[in-house]
Amino acid sequence: MSSNPFHIATGADQLKNPFIIGIVLIGTIILGYTLAVGGFIAAGIVFATPILVFSFYGLVKNPETGFTFALFLNFVIMGLTRYIPVKLGYIMDITLISIYIALFFHYFNKKLSLKPVKNDLAFLALVWFIYIVAEVFNPEAISTTAWFASMRGIGLYMVLTIPLVQLLYNEPRHLDKFLKIWGIFSILAAIKAWIQLNIGLDPWEQQWLDETGAVTHLLWGNLRAFSFYTDAGQFGAAQAQIGIVAMILLFSEKKLKPRLFWLACLVAGFYGMSSSGTRGAIFVPFAGGALYLIIRKDFRYIIAGVIVLTMVYSFFRYTTIGNSSYQIFRMRTAFTPEDDASFQVRLKNQAIFDEYLKTRPFGGGIGHAGGRAIAYTGNTFLSSVATDSWFVLIWAESGIIGLYLHLFILGWFVGKGMYVCMFQIKNRELEAKTAALLCGVFGILVASYGNAVLGQFPTGMLVYTSMAYVFMAPGLDKKINSSKLIPSDENTNRENS
């Protein structure tokens, strides 16, 4: 017997309840009073509080969703600062720390296995973070605010991200989700760059360009596309990274739908790299591609790859073909550093740092070098000399000891990552994904000599997540192989349960 629709209680019927009416009335009075006294910001906080409470409850129920949100946030957080005049970088700090708190409550009454984080990568990330924290006591440092603002990109995000991936995103499906999110946002970023170059900037982007960005993003009347990232340098490097990752996955993929997706990512990646006008970004696919040839251990691939890389290098180094295109001309200058005035200036700056740091093995203090330090330290010696390179930045701020430690950690990752790819993974599909991530990270490390891209959004978090997956690959390989040994009907029962 069907129920009478006129007897079904609706949402409007709930308003007949005096208790509900009272809550709505009290909430309206509180919101109105807050708006009148504290303005829109205070009212927004009151309005957002219950939303945040329910969001945190959902995060406790499923902490994995928190890291998914962090990945989404990673791509757009800095671009949003052009539209919202608030420092949004701290939202990532809050997000990552909230995931750890939610993880604590999620496993409050049950045991959380810490075995996934008991590895050399997590240990080295912790060692690096401890060194960065100790830098707050550097006798050369004059501002703890500068230290706090800069240490997050240099050490904090690394030590927070890697364990979260190993604890929450440690299944093969998580790796696939990470790659898809990365690919989709990279395609969107390339589309946004095309709009900037062919349709024009929106009012907020134009304002940013007029106020600060034109000096570095409008050269000889040509716009360097920056999409929804911080700047063209970061955009170009990030797109080059997804370009080499997509190329490796495209050649290793056999199914049509994934191949089309990675083809789109490949085109988007290299279009974004060229449209950014970032010269250093071109070394990402060069370095990543060269490493991939070594990992493949196939003489035929090595010969073919060397030929292709030589042809591309010769095209940029010894010809003038395509110079009518600003993007090609701009990239070509990266292959003639002896004729590049800016490169010569960088060498002079490095000589200045070399003389300054001879008596300062721990550097001048985190957050104290380069133009960004002026806001915290004033016009000091270190802040008056441009660092440009990521590794020069680490050298200037943490000293030769910090630079050697940093290079050791990165070198350890690349070396062990190569061993993992070449000898420890049996599943061919996982091997390709792991190699793609490793080569993408290696390309960023090489490009970081020219630009300080490693510690910024979105590249930093993508690098740290990739590092975690490379080190987790042997465990993922065992999971994949063991699942294939289980009969299909038992697999189905497990999925249903």
DRENDO-171462 format. One record per residue (C-alpha): residue number from 1; residue in one letter; x, y, z. Coordinates in Angstrom, 2 decimals, decimal comma, padded with zeros to 5 digits. Layout:
! residues N
[NUM; A; [X; Y; Z]],
...
! end
This chain:
! residues 497
[1; M; [000,00; 000,00; 000,00]],
[2; S; [001,52; 003,32; -001,07]],
[3; S; [001,70; 006,17; 001,39]],
[4; N; [-000,30; 009,31; 000,91]],
[5; P; [002,06; 012,06; -000,35]],
[6; F; [000,06; 014,64; 001,61]],
[7; H; [000,97; 012,83; 004,83]],
[8; I; [004,73; 012,87; 004,17]],
[9; A; [006,65; 015,33; 006,36]],
[10; T; [008,71; 017,84; 004,37]],
[11; G; [011,52; 020,18; 005,30]],
[12; A; [009,05; 023,01; 005,66]],
[13; D; [007,13; 021,01; 008,27]],
[14; Q; [010,21; 021,06; 010,48]],
[15; L; [009,77; 024,83; 010,89]],
[16; K; [006,60; 024,13; 012,88]],
[17; N; [008,85; 022,79; 015,62]],
[18; P; [009,40; 025,61; 018,19]],
[19; F; [012,89; 024,30; 018,90]],
[20; I; [013,93; 024,64; 015,24]],
[21; I; [012,38; 028,10; 015,03]],
[22; G; [014,34; 029,14; 018,14]],
[23; I; [017,65; 027,94; 016,71]],
[24; V; [017,07; 029,77; 013,43]],
[25; L; [016,05; 032,95; 015,28]],
[26; I; [019,05; 032,86; 017,63]],
[27; G; [021,42; 032,13; 014,73]],
[28; T; [019,99; 035,06; 012,76]],
[29; I; [020,40; 037,43; 015,72]],
[30; I; [024,01; 036,30; 016,34]],
[31; L; [024,90; 036,66; 012,66]],
[32; G; [023,27; 040,10; 012,43]],
[33; Y; [024,94; 041,37; 015,60]],
[34; T; [028,34; 040,07; 014,48]],
[35; L; [027,88; 041,72; 011,07]],
[36; A; [026,99; 045,04; 012,71]],
[37; V; [029,85; 045,01; 015,22]],
[38; G; [032,68; 043,13; 013,52]],
[39; G; [031,92; 043,56; 009,85]],
[40; F; [031,82; 040,99; 007,05]],
[41; I; [035,02; 039,18; 008,09]],
[42; A; [033,74; 038,46; 011,61]],
[43; A; [030,33; 037,46; 010,24]],
[44; G; [032,06; 035,17; 007,77]],
[45; I; [033,93; 033,47; 010,60]],
[46; V; [030,67; 032,88; 012,50]],
[47; F; [029,01; 031,56; 009,36]],
[48; A; [031,95; 029,31; 008,50]],
[49; T; [032,36; 027,82; 011,98]],
[50; P; [029,60; 025,16; 011,72]],
[51; I; [030,79; 024,30; 008,21]],
[52; L; [034,32; 023,78; 009,51]],
[53; V; [033,03; 021,67; 012,41]],
[54; F; [031,08; 019,35; 010,10]],
[55; S; [034,04; 019,22; 007,68]],
[56; F; [036,40; 018,18; 010,45]],
[57; Y; [033,91; 015,51; 011,56]],
[58; G; [033,94; 014,14; 008,01]],
[59; L; [037,73; 014,30; 008,02]],
[60; V; [037,88; 012,23; 011,21]],
[61; K; [035,57; 009,67; 009,62]],
[62; N; [037,74; 009,46; 006,50]],
[63; P; [041,18; 011,16; 006,76]],
[64; E; [041,99; 010,12; 003,19]],
[65; T; [039,63; 012,79; 001,86]],
[66; G; [041,73; 015,41; 003,61]],
[67; F; [044,79; 014,59; 001,55]],
[68; T; [042,71; 014,58; -001,62]],
[69; F; [041,56; 018,08; -000,70]],
[70; A; [045,18; 019,07; -000,05]],
[71; L; [046,11; 017,94; -003,57]],
[72; F; [043,31; 020,07; -005,06]],
[73; L; [044,32; 023,02; -002,89]],
[74; N; [047,97; 022,62; -003,90]],
[75; F; [047,26; 023,67; -007,48]],
[76; V; [045,07; 026,72; -006,89]],
[77; I; [046,07; 028,15; -003,52]],
[78; M; [048,62; 030,70; -004,75]],
[79; G; [046,63; 031,72; -007,81]],
[80; L; [043,70; 032,57; -005,56]],
[81; T; [045,78; 035,24; -003,83]],
[82; R; [045,29; 037,44; -006,90]],
[83; Y; [041,55; 037,42; -006,23]],
[84; I; [041,52; 037,21; -002,43]],
[85; P; [043,84; 039,74; -000,75]],
[86; V; [044,75; 037,35; 002,07]],
[87; K; [047,84; 035,19; 002,64]],
[88; L; [046,39; 031,81; 001,76]],
[89; G; [049,63; 029,81; 002,09]],
[90; Y; [048,88; 029,14; 005,74]],
[91; I; [045,69; 027,31; 004,72]],
[92; M; [047,88; 024,46; 003,49]],
[93; D; [049,62; 024,35; 006,87]],
[94; I; [046,26; 024,18; 008,61]],
[95; T; [045,01; 021,53; 006,19]],
[96; L; [047,98; 019,19; 006,63]],
[97; I; [048,06; 019,57; 010,41]],
[98; S; [044,28; 019,03; 010,55]],
[99; I; [044,73; 015,74; 008,71]],
[100; Y; [047,20; 014,59; 011,37]],
[101; I; [044,77; 015,59; 014,14]],
[102; A; [041,93; 013,79; 012,35]],
[103; L; [044,16; 010,76; 011,97]],
[104; F; [044,74; 010,76; 015,74]],
[105; F; [041,02; 010,80; 016,50]],
[106; H; [040,23; 008,29; 013,75]],
[107; Y; [042,55; 005,76; 015,36]],
[108; F; [041,81; 006,81; 018,93]],
[109; N; [040,28; 003,44; 019,83]],
[110; K; [042,24; 001,29; 017,40]],
[111; K; [045,88; 000,78; 016,60]],
[112; L; [047,52; 002,74; 013,81]],
[113; S; [050,40; 000,86; 012,22]],
[114; L; [053,42; 003,13; 011,82]],
[115; K; [055,30; 000,56; 009,77]],
[116; P; [054,72; 002,51; 006,48]],
[117; V; [056,69; 005,50; 007,81]],
[118; K; [059,57; 003,47; 009,21]],
[119; N; [061,82; 003,95; 006,20]],
[120; D; [064,87; 005,94; 005,17]],
[121; L; [062,93; 008,57; 003,18]],
[122; A; [060,75; 009,61; 006,13]],
[123; F; [063,81; 009,53; 008,38]],
[124; L; [065,84; 011,76; 006,06]],
[125; A; [062,92; 014,18; 005,74]],
[126; L; [062,80; 014,39; 009,53]],
[127; V; [066,58; 014,94; 009,75]],
[128; W; [066,33; 017,77; 007,21]],
[129; F; [063,44; 019,37; 009,10]],
[130; I; [065,34; 019,18; 012,41]],
[131; Y; [068,27; 020,95; 010,77]],
[132; I; [065,95; 023,67; 009,44]],
[133; V; [064,37; 024,08; 012,89]],
[134; A; [067,83; 024,37; 014,46]],
[135; E; [068,56; 027,21; 012,03]],
[136; V; [066,33; 029,44; 014,16]],
[137; F; [069,30; 029,64; 016,53]],
[138; N; [071,70; 030,67; 013,78]],
[139; P; [073,71; 033,61; 015,21]],
[140; E; [073,57; 035,35; 011,80]],
[141; A; [069,74; 035,32; 011,75]],
[142; I; [067,94; 038,48; 012,85]],
[143; S; [064,28; 037,61; 012,22]],
[144; T; [062,30; 034,62; 013,49]],
[145; T; [059,39; 035,80; 011,33]],
[146; A; [061,54; 035,37; 008,22]],
[147; W; [062,53; 031,89; 009,44]],
[148; F; [058,90; 030,85; 010,00]],
[149; A; [057,72; 032,21; 006,65]],
[150; S; [060,45; 030,40; 004,70]],
[151; M; [061,03; 027,15; 006,58]],
[152; R; [057,59; 025,89; 005,56]],
[153; G; [058,49; 025,56; 001,89]],
[154; I; [062,04; 024,42; 002,64]],
[155; G; [061,37; 021,72; 005,24]],
[156; L; [057,90; 021,64; 006,81]],
[157; Y; [055,84; 020,52; 003,82]],
[158; M; [058,33; 017,76; 003,08]],
[159; V; [058,19; 016,28; 006,59]],
[160; L; [054,38; 016,56; 006,67]],
[161; T; [053,58; 015,31; 003,17]],
[162; I; [055,72; 012,17; 002,90]],
[163; P; [054,33; 010,40; 006,02]],
[164; L; [050,74; 011,32; 005,06]],
[165; V; [051,16; 009,67; 001,68]],
[166; Q; [052,70; 006,60; 003,27]],
[167; L; [049,92; 006,35; 005,88]],
[168; L; [046,82; 007,41; 003,93]],
[169; Y; [047,54; 007,23; 000,20]],
[170; N; [049,42; 003,92; 000,18]],
[171; E; [047,35; 001,79; -002,21]],
[172; P; [047,71; 001,39; -006,00]],
[173; R; [044,34; 003,14; -006,46]],
[174; H; [045,70; 006,14; -004,56]],
[175; L; [048,64; 006,37; -006,93]],
[176; D; [046,24; 006,36; -009,88]],
[177; K; [044,09; 009,03; -008,22]],
[178; F; [047,15; 011,21; -007,60]],
[179; L; [048,25; 010,94; -011,24]],
[180; K; [044,75; 011,73; -012,53]],
[181; I; [044,35; 014,79; -010,30]],
[182; W; [047,79; 015,99; -011,39]],
[183; G; [046,98; 015,45; -015,05]],
[184; I; [043,58; 017,14; -014,95]],
[185; F; [044,85; 020,26; -013,22]],
[186; S; [047,79; 020,46; -015,63]],
[187; I; [045,39; 020,38; -018,58]],
[188; L; [043,31; 023,11; -016,95]],
[189; A; [046,47; 025,13; -016,31]],
[190; A; [047,44; 024,91; -020,00]],
[191; I; [043,95; 026,02; -021,06]],
[192; K; [044,20; 029,00; -018,70]],
[193; A; [047,59; 029,90; -020,20]],
[194; W; [046,12; 029,75; -023,71]],
[195; I; [043,35; 032,11; -022,60]],
[196; Q; [045,89; 034,54; -021,15]],
[197; L; [047,89; 034,63; -024,39]],
[198; N; [045,06; 034,60; -026,92]],
[199; I; [042,07; 036,21; -025,19]],
[200; G; [043,68; 038,27; -022,47]],
[201; L; [044,08; 038,60; -018,73]],
[202; D; [041,17; 039,07; -016,38]],
[203; P; [041,06; 042,31; -014,31]],
[204; W; [042,75; 040,76; -011,27]],
[205; E; [045,57; 039,24; -013,30]],
[206; Q; [046,05; 042,54; -015,12]],
[207; Q; [046,25; 044,35; -011,79]],
[208; W; [048,91; 041,92; -010,57]],
[209; L; [050,84; 042,43; -013,81]],
[210; D; [050,62; 046,22; -013,54]],
[211; E; [051,68; 046,33; -009,89]],
[212; T; [054,49; 043,77; -009,69]],
[213; G; [054,49; 041,16; -012,44]],
[214; A; [055,33; 043,19; -015,55]],
[215; V; [059,05; 043,40; -014,73]],
[216; T; [059,50; 039,65; -015,17]],
[217; H; [056,40; 038,63; -017,15]],
[218; L; [056,24; 041,23; -019,92]],
[219; L; [059,46; 041,02; -021,93]],
[220; W; [059,86; 042,87; -025,25]],
[221; G; [056,11; 043,26; -025,35]],
[222; N; [055,50; 039,51; -025,00]],
[223; L; [053,55; 038,05; -022,10]],
[224; R; [054,98; 035,07; -020,27]],
[225; A; [051,95; 032,95; -019,35]],
[226; F; [051,62; 032,09; -015,66]],
[227; S; [048,17; 030,42; -015,64]],
[228; F; [046,77; 030,10; -012,09]],
[229; Y; [050,22; 029,53; -010,55]],
[230; T; [052,45; 031,98; -008,68]],
[231; D; [054,53; 033,01; -011,69]],
[232; A; [055,72; 031,92; -015,10]],
[233; G; [058,81; 030,21; -013,70]],
[234; Q; [056,76; 027,95; -011,46]],
[235; F; [054,17; 027,34; -014,20]],
[236; G; [056,78; 026,38; -016,79]],
[237; A; [058,62; 023,99; -014,49]],
[238; A; [055,41; 022,33; -013,27]],
[239; Q; [054,13; 021,84; -016,82]],
[240; A; [057,48; 020,47; -017,95]],
[241; Q; [057,35; 017,96; -015,10]],
[242; I; [053,92; 016,64; -016,05]],
[243; G; [055,13; 016,64; -019,67]],
[244; I; [057,92; 014,14; -019,04]],
[245; V; [055,70; 012,09; -016,70]],
[246; A; [052,95; 011,94; -019,35]],
[247; M; [055,42; 011,03; -022,11]],
[248; I; [056,73; 008,03; -020,20]],
[249; L; [053,22; 006,85; -019,26]],
[250; L; [051,97; 007,37; -022,82]],
[251; F; [054,64; 005,11; -024,30]],
[252; S; [054,08; 002,42; -021,65]],
[253; E; [050,26; 002,44; -021,69]],
[254; K; [048,43; -000,04; -023,92]],
[255; K; [044,77; 000,91; -023,35]],
[256; L; [043,27; 003,58; -025,61]],
[257; K; [041,47; 005,73; -023,01]],
[258; P; [044,50; 006,19; -020,72]],
[259; R; [046,70; 006,81; -023,76]],
[260; L; [044,43; 009,64; -024,91]],
[261; F; [044,49; 011,12; -021,42]],
[262; W; [048,28; 011,06; -021,19]],
[263; L; [048,55; 012,41; -024,73]],
[264; A; [046,42; 015,38; -023,64]],
[265; C; [048,66; 015,82; -020,58]],
[266; L; [051,77; 015,63; -022,76]],
[267; V; [050,50; 018,34; -025,13]],
[268; A; [049,31; 020,48; -022,21]],
[269; G; [052,62; 020,06; -020,42]],
[270; F; [054,91; 021,08; -023,25]],
[271; Y; [052,57; 023,84; -024,41]],
[272; G; [052,59; 025,27; -020,89]],
[273; M; [056,37; 024,97; -020,69]],
[274; S; [056,89; 026,89; -023,95]],
[275; S; [054,19; 029,51; -023,31]],
[276; S; [055,71; 030,36; -019,92]],
[277; G; [058,93; 031,58; -021,49]],
[278; T; [060,86; 029,87; -018,69]],
[279; R; [064,23; 028,84; -020,05]],
[280; G; [065,22; 026,59; -017,17]],
[281; A; [062,08; 024,49; -017,55]],
[282; I; [063,36; 022,94; -020,75]],
[283; F; [065,98; 021,04; -018,76]],
[284; V; [063,21; 019,12; -016,95]],
[285; P; [062,36; 016,89; -019,94]],
[286; F; [066,04; 016,77; -020,98]],
[287; A; [067,23; 015,55; -017,59]],
[288; G; [064,18; 013,37; -016,94]],
[289; G; [064,40; 011,81; -020,40]],
[290; A; [068,10; 011,04; -020,00]],
[291; L; [067,49; 009,34; -016,65]],
[292; Y; [064,65; 007,29; -018,15]],
[293; L; [066,99; 005,94; -020,83]],
[294; I; [069,32; 004,69; -018,10]],
[295; I; [066,48; 003,14; -016,11]],
[296; R; [065,13; 001,23; -019,12]],
[297; K; [068,40; -000,78; -019,41]],
[298; D; [067,62; -001,27; -023,10]],
[299; F; [070,42; -000,47; -025,53]],
[300; R; [067,94; 000,24; -028,35]],
[301; Y; [066,14; 002,86; -026,25]],
[302; I; [069,43; 004,41; -025,22]],
[303; I; [070,62; 004,79; -028,83]],
[304; A; [067,26; 006,17; -030,00]],
[305; G; [067,02; 008,51; -027,01]],
[306; V; [070,55; 009,85; -027,45]],
[307; I; [069,81; 010,57; -031,09]],
[308; V; [066,56; 012,40; -030,25]],
[309; L; [068,14; 014,42; -027,42]],
[310; T; [071,11; 015,32; -029,64]],
[311; M; [068,80; 016,48; -032,43]],
[312; V; [066,73; 018,62; -030,04]],
[313; Y; [069,87; 020,09; -028,47]],
[314; S; [071,36; 020,85; -031,88]],
[315; F; [068,12; 022,48; -033,00]],
[316; F; [068,20; 024,94; -030,11]],
[317; R; [071,99; 025,37; -029,89]],
[318; Y; [073,15; 025,60; -033,49]],
[319; T; [070,18; 026,83; -035,55]],
[320; T; [067,97; 029,91; -035,69]],
[321; I; [064,92; 028,05; -036,96]],
[322; G; [061,73; 029,33; -035,33]],
[323; N; [063,26; 032,50; -033,89]],
[324; S; [060,23; 034,41; -035,16]],
[325; S; [058,33; 032,70; -032,33]],
[326; Y; [059,08; 034,42; -029,03]],
[327; Q; [058,64; 031,17; -027,06]],
[328; I; [061,21; 029,29; -029,19]],
[329; F; [063,63; 032,22; -029,15]],
[330; R; [063,30; 032,50; -025,38]],
[331; M; [064,01; 028,78; -024,83]],
[332; R; [066,93; 028,88; -027,27]],
[333; T; [068,79; 031,37; -025,06]],
[334; A; [069,01; 028,66; -022,37]],
[335; F; [071,45; 026,77; -024,62]],
[336; T; [073,83; 029,72; -025,03]],
[337; P; [074,57; 030,79; -021,43]],
[338; E; [077,84; 032,44; -022,47]],
[339; D; [075,80; 035,03; -024,38]],
[340; D; [073,18; 035,46; -021,66]],
[341; A; [073,75; 038,56; -019,51]],
[342; S; [071,46; 037,33; -016,73]],
[343; F; [073,43; 034,08; -016,46]],
[344; Q; [076,67; 036,01; -016,08]],
[345; V; [075,05; 038,09; -013,32]],
[346; R; [074,09; 034,87; -011,54]],
[347; L; [077,69; 033,68; -011,64]],
[348; K; [078,85; 036,97; -010,14]],
[349; N; [076,25; 036,69; -007,37]],
[350; Q; [077,39; 033,16; -006,59]],
[351; A; [080,96; 034,44; -006,26]],
[352; I; [079,70; 037,05; -003,78]],
[353; F; [077,94; 034,35; -001,75]],
[354; D; [081,06; 032,20; -001,86]],
[355; E; [083,14; 034,94; -000,26]],
[356; Y; [080,44; 035,77; 002,32]],
[357; L; [079,83; 032,14; 003,35]],
[358; K; [083,47; 031,14; 003,82]],
[359; T; [083,21; 032,07; 007,49]],
[360; R; [079,53; 031,09; 007,90]],
[361; P; [079,17; 027,29; 007,58]],
[362; F; [075,53; 027,46; 008,74]],
[363; G; [074,59; 030,26; 006,36]],
[364; G; [072,92; 033,58; 006,99]],
[365; G; [069,63; 032,23; 008,35]],
[366; I; [066,48; 030,73; 006,83]],
[367; G; [064,43; 033,42; 005,10]],
[368; H; [067,27; 035,92; 005,08]],
[369; A; [068,53; 035,66; 001,48]],
[370; G; [067,23; 037,17; -001,74]],
[371; G; [064,71; 039,87; -002,46]],
[372; R; [061,89; 038,10; -000,61]],
[373; A; [063,78; 038,66; 002,67]],
[374; I; [063,55; 042,45; 002,44]],
[375; A; [060,03; 042,39; 003,91]],
[376; Y; [061,35; 040,71; 007,09]],
[377; T; [065,00; 041,76; 007,45]],
[378; G; [065,17; 045,11; 005,72]],
[379; N; [067,84; 045,94; 003,18]],
[380; T; [070,57; 043,69; 004,59]],
[381; F; [073,54; 042,30; 002,66]],
[382; L; [071,98; 038,89; 002,01]],
[383; S; [068,66; 040,34; 000,90]],
[384; S; [070,41; 042,65; -001,57]],
[385; V; [071,91; 039,77; -003,58]],
[386; A; [069,60; 037,69; -005,77]],
[387; T; [069,75; 033,93; -005,19]],
[388; D; [067,75; 032,84; -008,29]],
[389; S; [068,73; 029,16; -007,91]],
[390; W; [067,10; 026,88; -005,34]],
[391; F; [070,44; 025,40; -004,39]],
[392; V; [072,06; 028,82; -004,07]],
[393; L; [069,16; 029,77; -001,79]],
[394; I; [069,77; 026,71; 000,40]],
[395; W; [073,50; 027,45; 000,41]],
[396; A; [073,05; 031,12; 001,36]],
[397; E; [070,52; 030,46; 004,11]],
[398; S; [071,69; 027,17; 005,64]],
[399; G; [075,38; 027,25; 004,76]],
[400; I; [077,65; 024,70; 003,15]],
[401; I; [076,64; 022,14; 005,81]],
[402; G; [072,97; 022,58; 004,99]],
[403; L; [073,65; 022,42; 001,24]],
[404; Y; [075,66; 019,18; 001,56]],
[405; L; [072,94; 017,63; 003,74]],
[406; H; [070,25; 018,68; 001,28]],
[407; L; [072,18; 017,34; -001,72]],
[408; F; [072,87; 014,08; 000,12]],
[409; I; [069,14; 013,55; 000,80]],
[410; L; [068,18; 014,31; -002,80]],
[411; G; [071,03; 012,18; -004,12]],
[412; W; [070,01; 009,30; -001,88]],
[413; F; [066,47; 009,52; -003,23]],
[414; V; [067,58; 009,50; -006,87]],
[415; G; [070,09; 006,69; -006,34]],
[416; K; [067,73; 004,42; -004,44]],
[417; G; [064,86; 005,37; -006,74]],
[418; M; [066,90; 004,15; -009,72]],
[419; Y; [067,62; 000,87; -007,90]],
[420; V; [063,91; 000,45; -007,12]],
[421; C; [062,88; 001,03; -010,73]],
[422; M; [065,60; -001,12; -012,26]],
[423; F; [065,62; -004,13; -009,95]],
[424; Q; [062,76; -004,27; -007,43]],
[425; I; [059,52; -003,84; -009,37]],
[426; K; [058,03; -006,76; -011,31]],
[427; N; [054,75; -005,23; -012,48]],
[428; R; [055,40; -003,39; -015,75]],
[429; E; [052,61; -000,86; -015,31]],
[430; L; [053,79; 000,11; -011,82]],
[431; E; [057,39; 000,20; -013,07]],
[432; A; [056,41; 002,78; -015,70]],
[433; K; [054,54; 004,92; -013,16]],
[434; T; [057,42; 004,79; -010,69]],
[435; A; [059,97; 005,62; -013,39]],
[436; A; [057,81; 008,52; -014,58]],
[437; L; [057,60; 009,99; -011,08]],
[438; L; [061,34; 009,54; -010,48]],
[439; C; [062,28; 011,15; -013,80]],
[440; G; [059,87; 014,02; -013,18]],
[441; V; [061,46; 014,72; -009,80]],
[442; F; [064,97; 014,45; -011,23]],
[443; G; [064,07; 016,94; -013,95]],
[444; I; [062,83; 019,41; -011,34]],
[445; L; [066,03; 018,98; -009,31]],
[446; V; [068,16; 019,80; -012,35]],
[447; A; [065,97; 022,79; -013,27]],
[448; S; [066,16; 024,02; -009,69]],
[449; Y; [069,73; 025,08; -010,33]],
[450; G; [068,34; 027,87; -012,50]],
[451; N; [065,13; 028,69; -010,62]],
[452; A; [063,95; 028,26; -007,03]],
[453; V; [060,92; 026,16; -008,01]],
[454; L; [061,25; 023,22; -005,62]],
[455; G; [059,91; 024,90; -002,50]],
[456; Q; [056,84; 026,50; -004,09]],
[457; F; [053,28; 025,44; -004,88]],
[458; P; [052,42; 023,21; -006,64]],
[459; T; [055,85; 021,73; -007,44]],
[460; G; [056,98; 021,10; -003,85]],
[461; M; [054,07; 018,92; -002,84]],
[462; L; [054,12; 017,07; -006,19]],
[463; V; [057,81; 016,30; -005,70]],
[464; Y; [057,38; 015,09; -002,11]],
[465; T; [054,37; 012,94; -003,03]],
[466; S; [056,28; 011,47; -005,97]],
[467; M; [059,23; 010,71; -003,70]],
[468; A; [056,95; 008,85; -001,30]],
[469; Y; [055,48; 006,71; -004,09]],
[470; V; [058,91; 005,83; -005,50]],
[471; F; [059,96; 004,51; -002,09]],
[472; M; [056,59; 002,73; -001,59]],
[473; A; [056,75; 001,09; -005,01]],
[474; P; [058,16; -002,29; -003,84]],
[475; G; [055,31; -002,61; -001,33]],
[476; L; [052,74; -001,59; -003,96]],
[477; D; [054,26; -004,14; -006,32]],
[478; K; [053,70; -006,91; -003,74]],
[479; K; [050,08; -005,83; -003,27]],
[480; I; [049,43; -005,88; -007,01]],
[481; N; [051,07; -009,27; -007,51]],
[482; S; [049,29; -010,82; -004,50]],
[483; S; [045,90; -009,57; -005,72]],
[484; K; [046,50; -011,28; -009,07]],
[485; L; [047,09; -014,60; -007,30]],
[486; I; [043,63; -014,45; -005,68]],
[487; P; [040,84; -016,08; -007,76]],
[488; S; [038,52; -013,59; -009,45]],
[489; D; [035,43; -014,65; -007,48]],
[490; E; [037,35; -014,18; -004,20]],
[491; N; [038,49; -010,77; -005,41]],
[492; T; [034,88; -009,85; -006,06]],
[493; N; [033,84; -010,98; -002,59]],
[494; R; [036,62; -008,89; -001,03]],
[495; E; [035,57; -005,79; -002,98]],
[496; N; [031,93; -006,27; -001,97]],
[497; S; [032,88; -006,71; 001,66]],
! end
